[in-house]
Amino acid sequence: MKRYPLIGCCGIDCCLCPRYHTDGPSACPGCGAPDFKEKHPSCGYLTCCVTKHGFETCAECPDYPCARFDKERGGRDSFVTHRKVFANLDAIRGKGLSPFLKTQKIRSDVLITLLKDFDDGRSKSYFCLAAALLPIGDLEALADTLPAIPPHYEAKEKNKLVRSLIDLLAGQRGIELVLKK
């Protein structure tokens, strides 16, 4: 359906979402990927963007941001990646999809490392928030420090150390790594 299911039509970073990294039946395959319609049968963004207009993202649409985005303007963030919808689409619109996808891959790679090597079983949403919200330079700096964490540390120790590094970076930028319901 879409060439790049890891970025939603609406600007959601699908590859940075906890539902994308979930094992089991509630896992989301990404925007427009196989089985997406079973998970999200009434996604108006996908219908309008891809089915009706043949776009990859709403950033390509001359009407962006249309009234469909009104609900996003209120700062809704019950789902991790909603906070970046406008920033992502504006970046795609300004610089193109290819540069955006390169940056998104860096974010995704850092997230995958955090989940694989530092998750204590309770930090997936936190790591997804960090990967989505921290500036790319901070994520790259974090990635450079991760190999220095002693591999013999227990999972809880490694997790606590990584979370303190992320909290420090987020605090320096005034970024809250919590969901606001």
C-alpha positions in Angstrom: 0.0 0.0 0.0 2.8 2.4 1.0 6.5 2.3 0.1 7.6 3.5 3.6 5.3 2.1 6.3 7.7 3.3 9.1 6.4 6.9 8.6 2.7 7.4 8.9 0.8 9.4 6.3 -0.1 11.7 9.2 3.6 12.1 10.3 3.6 9.5 13.1 7.0 7.8 13.4 5.6 4.3 13.3 9.1 2.8 13.8 9.4 4.7 17.1 6.0 3.6 18.5 5.7 1.0 21.3 2.9 -0.8 19.4 5.3 -1.3 16.5 7.8 -3.0 18.9 5.2 -5.2 20.5 5.2 -8.9 20.2 1.8 -10.5 19.8 -1.6 -9.7 18.2 -1.6 -6.0 19.3 1.5 -5.2 17.3 1.1 -2.6 14.6 2.9 -3.3 11.3 3.3 0.4 10.4 1.3 2.7 8.2 -0.1 1.0 5.2 1.9 -2.2 5.7 0.2 -5.6 5.3 -2.4 -6.1 8.1 -2.6 -2.4 8.8 -6.2 -2.2 7.8 -7.0 -5.0 10.3 -5.4 -3.0 13.1 -6.7 0.4 12.0 -9.7 -0.1 9.7 -10.9 3.5 9.8 -7.7 5.5 9.3 -8.9 8.5 7.5 -5.4 9.8 6.9 -4.4 6.6 5.0 -7.6 6.7 3.0 -7.2 10.3 2.0 -3.5 10.4 1.5 -2.7 7.1 -0.1 -5.9 5.7 -1.5 -7.5 8.9 -2.9 -4.4 10.9 -3.7 -1.5 8.5 -4.1 0.8 10.3 -1.7 3.2 8.7 0.7 2.6 11.3 3.4 0.3 14.3 3.9 3.4 16.5 3.5 2.9 16.1 -0.3 -0.6 17.4 -0.3 -1.2 21.0 -1.3 -3.9 21.2 1.3 -1.6 20.2 4.2 -2.3 20.9 7.0 -6.0 20.3 6.4 -8.9 20.2 8.9 -8.1 16.5 9.6 -5.1 17.8 11.6 -7.2 20.0 13.9 -7.3 17.3 16.6 -3.4 17.3 16.6 -3.1 21.0 17.2 -4.2 20.7 20.8 -0.9 19.0 21.8 -2.6 15.6 22.0 0.0 13.0 23.0 -1.8 10.0 24.3 0.3 8.1 21.8 4.0 8.6 21.9 4.7 9.8 18.4 1.8 12.3 18.1 4.0 15.0 19.5 6.1 15.0 16.3 3.4 14.9 13.6 3.8 18.5 12.5 7.6 18.6 12.9 7.9 15.4 10.9 5.6 16.5 8.0 7.2 20.0 7.9 10.7 18.4 7.7 9.5 16.1 4.9 7.8 19.0 3.1 10.9 21.3 3.5 13.8 18.9 2.8 12.1 15.8 1.2 11.3 12.3 2.3 14.8 10.8 1.7 16.7 13.1 4.3 13.9 12.5 6.8 14.1 8.8 6.4 17.9 8.9 7.0 17.3 10.7 10.3 14.4 8.4 11.2 16.7 5.4 10.6 19.2 6.8 13.1 16.4 7.2 15.7 15.2 3.7 15.0 18.6 2.2 15.3 19.2 3.8 18.6 15.8 2.7 19.8 16.4 -0.9 18.7 19.7 -0.9 20.6 18.1 0.5 23.8 15.3 -2.1 23.6 17.7 -5.0 22.9 20.5 -4.2 25.3 19.0 -2.0 28.0 15.3 -2.7 28.5 14.5 -4.1 31.9 11.1 -5.2 30.7 9.4 -1.9 31.8 11.1 0.8 29.7 9.8 0.3 26.1 7.5 3.4 26.1 10.2 5.5 27.8 12.8 4.5 25.2 10.3 5.1 22.4 9.6 8.6 23.8 13.3 9.3 24.0 14.0 8.2 20.5 11.1 10.2 19.2 11.7 13.5 21.1 15.4 13.9 21.8 17.3 15.9 19.2 19.2 13.7 16.7 22.6 14.9 17.9 21.7 13.9 21.5 20.6 10.5 20.3 23.9 10.0 18.4 25.9 11.1 21.4 23.9 8.6 23.6 24.6 5.9 21.0 28.3 6.7 21.2 28.3 6.2 25.0 26.3 3.0 25.1 29.3 0.7 24.3 31.1 2.0 27.4 28.5 0.6 29.7 30.0 -2.6 31.2 28.3 -5.6 29.7 28.6 -7.5 33.0 26.2 -5.2 34.7 22.8 -6.7 35.4 19.8 -5.6 33.3 18.4 -3.4 36.0 21.8 -1.7 36.5 22.3 -1.1 32.8 18.8 0.2 32.5 19.2 2.6 35.4 22.4 4.0 34.0 21.0 4.5 30.5 17.8 6.1 31.9 19.9 8.5 33.9 21.8 9.5 30.8 18.6 10.0 28.9 17.0 12.0 31.7 20.1 14.2 31.8 19.9 14.9 28.0 16.1 15.5 28.2 16.5 17.8 31.2 19.1 19.9 29.4 16.6 20.4 26.6 13.5 20.9 28.7 12.0 17.7 27.2 9.5 15.8 29.3 9.7 12.0 28.7 6.2 11.3 30.0 2.9 10.7 28.4 0.2 13.3 29.0 -3.2 11.7 28.9 
